[in-house]
Structure formats: structure tokens, C-alpha cells
């Protein structure tokens, strides 16, 4: 069992293409999403910046843009770096929603019920 299975308390679903997270300086495809949070791939240097600076992100769910969604980094899974440049490798980062508004929670629930493509 890997770290994501051990720490995940709510079911996640594969996110459709076009489900993205925006920050002031980047845009990243969301890999999977659930009511508790989402995961995405970040390069090592991106992850450090994200973990230190991000308290809110914007998320595009289908045609709906959720602004200033509060988040925290919940976990990180690093690939083996044997013989590779670790700074260029992608890490999977689990992001947890924190203190969502009722409207944000409702929009995320609606998106999940309409757009999920299978278990993540």
C-alpha cells in the first residue's frame, strides 16, 4: 500500500482533461479529484514554491472557475531518483481542501457527480 492509499480518507476520481489548477505563476492539470482534495504532478522546484506560497488556488472544473479555493499540501510521493536529476522529475502532490465555502463545496460535488471518469 502506498502513501496515497494510507492517507486518503475520501474517494477520488480521475479528473477529465481540462480540469486544472491555477496559481499566480502556473497552471497544472489535476490528476484526480474528490470532495476532500485533488492530486497533481509537480516538479521538485515547483512543489517547494507551491508548498511555501500557496494558500488559495483557482480551479477550472468543466466550464466553472472556482476562485480562491483554500488548500494545503497533504502528502507527497516522490519517484525513485536513481541516476536521474531529481529537480526535473515529477512528484505527485496531494492537495487538501481547507475551509471551503458552501458554494465551493456544492460546485465541487456537482462537478464530481457529472464528470468523473472512474476511480483514481
MARKE-355558 format. One record per residue (C-alpha): residue in one letter; x, y, z. Coordinates in steps of 0.02 Angstrom, whole numbers, padded with zeros to 5 digits. Layout:
# MARKE-355558
- A	X	Y	Z
...
//
This chain:
# MARKE-355558
- X	00000	00000	00000
- X	00074	00169	-00046
- X	00065	00333	00047
- X	-00086	00395	-00051
- X	-00190	00244	-00004
- X	-00141	00257	00179
- X	-00182	00441	00198
- X	-00332	00458	00084
- X	-00494	00460	00183
- X	-00613	00503	00041
- X	-00634	00427	-00131
- X	-00552	00514	-00277
- X	-00595	00503	-00462
- X	-00491	00528	-00618
- X	-00512	00708	-00673
- X	-00562	00741	-00853
- X	-00437	00830	-00966
- X	-00457	01016	-00940
- X	-00479	01005	-00751
- X	-00340	01123	-00699
- X	-00270	01217	-00552
- X	-00207	01395	-00575
- X	-00090	01493	-00465
- X	-00018	01666	-00493
- X	00128	01592	-00589
- X	00074	01422	-00657
- X	-00062	01308	-00721
- X	-00065	01120	-00686
- X	-00178	00978	-00741
- X	-00270	00897	-00595
- X	-00242	00708	-00598
- X	-00384	00657	-00483
- X	-00512	00746	-00376
- X	-00631	00710	-00233
- X	-00731	00809	-00108
- X	-00579	00814	00008
- X	-00450	00872	-00119
- X	-00352	00829	-00275
- X	-00182	00775	-00335
- X	-00067	00841	-00470
- X	00108	00816	-00536
- X	00236	00949	-00491
- X	00421	00956	-00525
- X	00526	00966	-00366
- X	00558	01154	-00379
- X	00375	01191	-00419
- X	00322	01088	-00268
- X	00434	01186	-00149
- X	00363	01350	-00212
- X	00185	01285	-00207
- X	00200	01216	-00030
- X	00277	01376	00038
- X	00172	01508	-00050
- X	00001	01439	-00094
- X	-00143	01459	00024
- X	-00275	01478	-00111
- X	-00287	01421	-00293
- X	-00409	01442	-00435
- X	-00481	01282	-00508
- X	-00565	01258	-00676
- X	-00697	01121	-00662
- X	-00776	01094	-00831
- X	-00840	01267	-00877
- X	-00842	01331	-00698
- X	-00698	01430	-00623
- X	-00685	01421	-00434
- X	-00584	01567	-00368
- X	-00478	01573	-00211
- X	-00506	01393	-00156
- X	-00413	01369	00010
- X	-00290	01223	00005
- X	-00147	01140	00098
- X	-00019	01011	00040
- X	-00072	00847	00122
- X	00058	00724	00055
- X	00192	00699	-00074
- X	00251	00545	-00167
- X	00424	00556	-00244
- X	00483	00439	-00382
- X	00647	00348	-00364
- X	00787	00466	-00415
- X	00921	00335	-00451
- X	01025	00400	-00595
- X	00910	00545	-00634
- X	00907	00731	-00597
- X	00785	00743	-00451
- X	00746	00927	-00484
- X	00675	00882	-00656
- X	00571	00733	-00600
- X	00387	00749	-00563
- X	00315	00718	-00391
- X	00134	00678	-00359
- X	00068	00800	-00231
- X	-00094	00778	-00135
- X	-00185	00940	-00102
- X	-00319	00952	00031
- X	-00463	01075	00027
- X	-00469	01183	00183
- X	-00622	01279	00242
- X	-00722	01277	00080
- X	-00871	01391	00068
- X	-01040	01305	00046
- X	-01043	01365	-00134
- X	-00870	01295	-00172
- X	-00915	01128	-00092
- X	-01078	01119	-00191
- X	-00990	01158	-00356
- X	-00857	01026	-00323
- X	-00989	00896	-00278
- X	-01089	00937	-00435
- X	-00934	00927	-00544
- X	-00885	00759	-00472
- X	-01058	00687	-00497
- X	-01064	00742	-00679
- X	-00885	00722	-00742
- X	-00790	00584	-00658
- X	-00712	00454	-00770
- X	-00677	00315	-00645
- X	-00590	00281	-00481
- X	-00417	00355	-00455
//
